[in-house]
């Protein structure tokens, strides 16, 4: 991998694109094992520079200068000052809400332009996705002038809360925080994309605590918040999915250039690229165990050496995630969590009066913990009701996800979507100078990446069975495609379910059979199956069913033994034929 040149798959583009889809998928998945996305190091450098300039320097300078705790280079003076942490949280929310933090740039599928966010959410006429149909005054799927005003007001109030001077012994005026919280909720009720992009599920509780709690209760509540985020994310990694995340994530990491180590993540490269015991150990010892046990140690430890060791381990945990450059690139979020670990557990340790037992009331501690755990618990029991992010399934591999299949030439219709500030990603790449075949293969690398995850085997199985002459069709990874339509995605399939498909269809009008979507919900924590849908953009849902996760993880990404078994629980064709909705398993 060079600085300006990537590791493109060693194929002749023209002839490669004439091969069957699953053969192409195999070639690209095997290439991913050793090179990941093959991204030039220049791109990673761009992300690092952005992180340093906008966050490490810009964020800390803004937070310290307006808090009476500067200058920002005098870290010893401000590292454990509450208002600095508070303003860094606000700065992070601002960057996320603008679209300059997570889900930014080429690794997230934003090539030209590299920013989504504000380009979509400050533009009337773009698509918005309301979270709940029963909420009054949220009807429709078109962004209005009111939505734009609310969104810009949110950005303005965040900037004001950061900029207004404060005293290092005090906190931001609670009235400013209340306005920010109200605007974030209003924006979210109108468009869940904005709320999720701002990471409201984590920062909204933090802002609430800053606004209403005295210092000791505040620090303990913030500790409970970060511990529940860690432990919730760790618990969500229990099961069969997570090892299938770690292996391709390590393969994509520029910090791990050794091919032997990348190959060691897989059972028998190139014959069997299911996760190896090495990947399993990294996933469930270096990942799940650390993320569940270490936070609990931090929360209850009264030992200085133990606490310091646990703080160091969690900082390394987040720095490791940053080093892998995951496709949603949540670098700022991970850096804030690394700092929060130091600020909360070393800057305000239990032995200095900030233990859970030091909260003013045990009932308050219980209420905070229960409130913070509500949506993660509900989301893991009923993933259809709660988004992927409030469910705390980030990185878990247990995602609602989808593949899009377009009849020959049909994908180009998306470029006629009104008010959209971007074009299709394959066209963005061509606008940057990539030849059409090279741009197409670059986009097909993302579906190969999806095939390496557990749900990818099921999604490809559905495509093989439901799309005649599939090898001639254009297949796209929905998370990337969604990014180009609404300006954000972070692995959340709820952002590209029927609501988005219907919104696009109402504006463009695909003919029946032109755009087929295979979509699957996350696995409930107590269930062994995932529930899928097959959707025709023109006709709606045409089939529902399930597959066993155990069957999905047994298969190779390119399905050499054919589609995995799945059970049809409802089919529009069966209803039309009068045959009912009998369960069947394809041969």
N, C-alpha and C positions, 0 to 999 in steps of 0.2 A: 504494500500500500504506500503510495507516494503522498507528498504534501498536497499537490494539486490534481493528481490523477488517482482515481479509485481502482478497485479490483473488480473490473467488469467480468462477468462469466465468460470463460474461454470458448465461445461459440461463434459460428458465423450467423449473424443476426437474421439474415433473409431465410436461410434454410432452417434455422432453429424454429422460427415462428410457424413453419409448415408442419412441425411435428405434432403428435397428439398432446392434448393438454396435460395429462398425467405424466407423460414422458418429460415434458418441459418442467413440470413441477418437481420431478425427481432430480433432474439436472440442477435446478436452481436451489433445491433444498440441500443437496450435497455440497454445492458451492457455499451456501450459507454456513455450513459446519465450520469451514476454515476461514471464511472472510466476512461473515455477517452480511450486512448490506453492502459492504465494499466501499463505504463512504470515504472520500478523500480526507486526509487529516486536516486540510484547510477548513472543512466544515466543522469538525470538532473544535478546532482552534477558535472559530467564530463564536461557538457557544461559550467557550471558556472566557473569551474577551467580553462577551455580553454579560456573563455572570459577574465578572470582576468589575466592569465599568458601571453597569446599571444597579448591581446589587451590593457587592462588597464595598465599593467606593461610594457610589451614588446613594444607596440606601442608608449606609451607616453615617455618611456625611449629613444627609437630611435629618436622620433621627437624632444624631448627637447635637447638631448645630441648633436645632429648635428646642432642645431639652435642657440647655444649660449644662450639658455634660461633655462638650467637645474639648479639644479638637478630636476628630474621629480617629486619628492615628495614635492617640493616647488611650489604647485599649484598656489598660489597667484602671483608668479613671471611670469608665462607663460600662464595662462588661456585665456587671451585675445590677445595673440601675433599672428599675421596673419600667420607667417611662421610655427608655431606649428600646427595650424589648417590645413594648406596646406599639411604638411607632414603626418598628421593623415589621411587626405583623400588619399594620396598616399599609406600609409600603409594599409588602408582598401582595396583599389584596389588590392594591392599585395596579401593580404590574400584571397580575393574573387577569384582572378585569379588562385591562386595555388589550391584552393578548400578546404581551411581551415576555411572558414567563413560560409556563407549561404549554405544550402543544404549539410551539413556535418553531418555524424554520424547516429546512429540508428534511431532517430526520422525522418530523411529524407530517411530512407530505405537503408542506407549504414551500413551494419552490419560487414562484414569482406571482404575487408578492410573498414574502416570508412571514408576514403577519396576517392573522385572521381577525379575531376579536373586533376591535373598534371599526374596522373597515366594513363589517357586517352589521354590528349592533348600533352604530350611529347613522345608519342608512335606512330611511323609511322604504318599505316595500319588500325587504328581505324576509326570509322565512323565520318565524318564531314558533317555539314548541311549548305550549302551556303544559304544566305538570298534571293538573287535575281539571277535568271538564266541568265539575260541579261548582267551581269557584266563580262567583259572579264577576262580570266585567272582564272576563278573559277569553271570550269567544273569538274564534278565528285563528288563522295561522300566518297573518301578515303583520309585519312590524309597522306600527303607526308612528305619527309624530309624538304622541304621548309616550310611547315606549322609548323613543330616542331621547326625549326630555328627561325621563326618569333615569335612563342610563347615564347621560351626561351629567346629571345632577349627582349621581352616585360618585362618578369620577371626581367631580369638583369638590364634593364634601370630603372625600378621602384625602385629596390634596390639601384642603384647608386644615383638616385634623392633623396632618403631618407637619404642615408649615407653621401653624400658630405656635408661638413660643410657650414653653412650659418650664417648670422648675424640676430639677432632677430628683427632688424629694417628693414630688407630686405626680399626678397622672394627667392625661388628656381630659379636657372638660367632658364629663359624661353626656352632656346635652349634644355635643358633636357626635359622639358614638351612637346615641339613640337615633339621630338623623341618618347616619350611615346604615345602621341596622334596618331601619324602616325602609329605606330606599332599596337595600339589597333584597329584602323580602318582597317588596312590591315588584321589582324587576324580575325576581324569580317566579312569582305567581303568574306573571305575564309570559315569561320565557325561561324555562328551566335551564337552558344553555348558559345564560349569563350567571345564574346562581352557582351552577356546578363549575364553570370556568373560574369564578372567583374563589372556589373552594369554600363555599359558604358553610358546608357541613362541618368544617373544622374551625374556621375563623370566626363565624358568627357566635358560637358559644364563648370563644375567647374574648370577643368584644363585649359580650354581655357581662362576663365576669369582671372585666376592667371597669365597666360602667357602674356596677351595683355593689361590689364586694369590698370590704376593708382589706388592708394589705395582707394579713396572714391568711385569711380565707381566700383571697385572690390567688396567692401563690399556690396554696394547696389545691384549689380548683383547677388551676392551670396544670398542675402535676397530674391530677386525675384525668384531665382531658388528653394529655399526650400519652399517658399510660394506656388509656382505653383505645386510643388510635393504634398504638403499637400492638397491644395484645389482641385487639379485634382483627387487625391485619394478619397477625400471626396465626390466630385460630382459623381464619379463612383459608390459610395455606395447607391445613390438614386435609388429606385426601390424595387423589390421584393426579391432580392437575399441575401442581406447582413444579415438580421436577421437569415438566415439559416447558416451563417458562425459563428456568435457570439455564438449561443447556443452550438454547439459541441466544439468550441474553449474554452469556459468557462469550459465545462465538462472535457476537457483535461488538464486544468491548475492545476499543483501541488500546486499552491499558494492559491487555493480555495478548500480545502478538504471537506467542509460541503456538504453532499449529498442533504440536503433540498434546498440549494441555487442552486445546479446544476439542481435538478428537477424543480425548479421554472422557469428555462429557457424554459420549455416545457409546452404545454397547459394542458395536463391531463395525466401525466405519470402513468402507462405504456400504456394507451389506445391510446393516441394521442400525438405524440412527434414532432409535428410541433411547430415552435417557439411561445412562449407566449408573452404577452404584456411586461413582464419583459425583455425578450430578445430583443424585439422591441425597448424598451426604451434605453437599453444599446447600441444597434446598432446605433440608429438614434439621440439620445441625447448625450450619452457619446462618440459616435463615429462620425457620420456624422456631427452633429452640431459643435462639438468641432473642428473637423478637417477642417471645412470650415470657421467658424467665427473667431476662435482664431487666426489663422495665419493672417487674414486681420487686426485684432486688432493690432497684433505685427507689421505689416508692416506700419501702419499709426499712431500708438499711439505716442503721445509726453508726456504722463503722466507717471511719474516714478512708482507710485503704480499700475496703470493699466498694464503697461508693465511687471512689476515684477510678477504680478498675472498670466498674460498670459504665460510668460516664464515658471513659475512653473507648469501650467496646461499642457503645451505641453511636458515638461520633464516627468511628471507623465503619460501622454498618451503613450509615448514610453516605459517607464518602465513597464507599464501594459502589453503591447504587449510582451515584453521580458518574463514576468512572466507566460504567457500562453504557451510558447514553441510551437509556431505554427509549422506545419509539415515541412515547408521549413527552419525553425530555422534561420531567418535572424537577429541574435542577435547583431552582430557587426554593421550592418547597423542601427539598432534602437538606439544603444548606441551612434554612431556618430551623429545621428540626435538630440539626447538629448543634447549632448555637443554643437552641432552647434547652437541650440536654444539659449543657454546661451552666447556663443561666439558672435553671430551676433547681437542679439537684446538687450542683457544687456551689453556686452562688447563694442559694437559699436552702441549705441542707437541713435535714430533720433535726440534727443536734443543736441547731440555732433557733429552734422554735417553729419550724415549718414542716413538722410531721403531720400525717393525716389526723392523728389524735389531737393536734393543736388547733384544729378548726373550731370555730366558736360553738358549734353544735354538732353532735354526731348525726342528728337528723338532717342537717344541711349537707354533710358529707355524703350521706346515703342518697339524698335527693339528687345531688349533683351527679353521682355515679350512675344512678338509675336513669336519669334523664339523658346522660351521654351514651348509655348503653342501649337505649330504646331502639333507635333506628338500625344500629348494627345487628341486634338480635332479630328484629322483625325482618330485616333484609336478607338474613341468612336462612330464616325459616320460610319466608315468602319473597323470593327474589323478584317476582313479578310486580311487587308493590313498591319496592324501594330501589332507587338508583344504585348502580355499582359503587359509586364513591361514598355516599352516606352508609352503605353496607360495609365499608372498610375492606373491600376486596381488591384494593390496588395491588398489582403484581401477582395476585394469587393464581392466575391462569384460569380461574373459574369465572369466565366472562360471558355475558350476553354478546353475541357476535353474529356476523353475517357475511355472506359473499353475494355480490351482484353479478348477474349474467345478462349481457346485452346481445340481442340479435345483431348480425353484421351491420355496422353503420349506425345502430340506434344510440350508442353512447353519445355521439355528437349532438343529439337533441338536447342534452343537458346544458350545452353552451348557449342555448336560447333562453335559459331561465332568466326572467326579468330581474333587474336590480342586483344581480349577483356580481360582486366585485372581482371574481376570479373566473378562470376557465377550468376545464378538466385538467387533472394533473399531467396526463400524457401530453396535452397541448401546452401546458406551462413549460414542460421540459423541452419541447420543440422550439418554443419561443426563446429559450435560452441557448439554442444552437445544437441541441441533440438531434441526430437523424431520427426519423420516425421509428425505424425498427429498434434502435437503441433505447429510445424513450419507452417503447412498449415493453421491452424486456426488463427495463428498470422497474416499471410498475408491476410486472409479473413476479418480481422478486418478493413483493409484499404478500402475494397469495401463497408463495412457497413458504414464507415465514408463518403464515396462518396455518398451513398444513402441518407444521412441526408442533403445533399445540393440539391439545386433546380434542377440542371442538372442531378443529379443522378437518379431521377425518370424517366426522359426521356430515359436515357441510358439503365437502366434496362428494360424499356418497349420495347425498340428495341431488346435487347437480347432475351427476352421472345418470341417475334414474329419471330425472324430470326434464332434462333439456336434450331433445333430439339433436344430433349433429353438434354436440357440445364443442368439439375441437375447432369449429369455425367461429364460435361465439367469443365475445370479449368478457373475461371474468376479472372482477375487481374486488379488492379487500374493502369492505364497507366502512371500516373505521377511517381509512384514508379518504375514501370518496365523500363521506359525511363531512370531513374537515373542509372540503372545497365547496360545500353547499351551505353550511351554517357557521363556519369559522372556528370550530372547536370540536375536538373529541379527545377523550382520555380513556379509551378502552370501554366506553359505556354504550352497549348496544341499544339501550333505551333511547339514545339520541338518533338512531336510524331505524326505528321500528315503523309500524304502519303510519304513524302520525307524519313522519318525514316523507315517506313514500307517497302518501295521499296529498300532501302539500305540493310536492313536485308534480305529481300527476295532474292536479287541478290546474297547474300553470302551463304544462307542456302537452299532455295528452298522448302518452304512449299507446300504441295499438296493442290489443291482446297478444301476448307472446313475445313482445319486444324487450321487456325488462322483467326478469324473473329474479326474485330475492329468496335465498334460503337463510333463515334466521333462527337462532337458538337462544333460549333463556339460560341464565346461570343455573347451576345445580343447587337445589336446596340442601342444606347441611345434613338433613336427616334422610335424604333420598339417594337412590343409586342411579337415577335417570336424569336426562335433560329433555326439556320440552321444546320441540321445534315447530316452525311454520314454514310453509312454502307460499310465497306471495307473488301474484302477478300484479304489476302496478296498475293495470287497467281493470282487473277483475276482483282484486282484493285477495284475502286469504283463500287458497284453494286446497290446502291440506294442513292438518295438524297431526302430531305424533310425538313419539319419544324414542330415544336410544339409550342404551346402558353405557355409562361412562367407562365401565370395565372393558366393554367391547371396543370403544374408541381408542383407548390407550394401548391396546394390543396391536393395532394396525400400524403399518408403515405409512408415512405421509403420502406416498404416491399410490396407495391402495393396490399393491400387486395381487392381492387375493380377492379383489373386487370390493364393492361397497360393504360397509359394516352393516349388521342387522339393525333394522329400526322397525318400530310398530306404528302403523297408521291408526289413529284414533278417530279421525274425521276426514272426509274427503268430499269436496264439492262434486267430483265426478261420480262418486258412489251415490250421493244424494240425488244427482240428476238422473242416474240410471235406476234409481229406486232400489238399490242394493243395501241401503242402510250405511252404517259406519262400522262394519266389522273390522276387528283388528287383524292385520296381516303382517307377515314378515317376508320381505323380498328374498328371492333365492340368492 
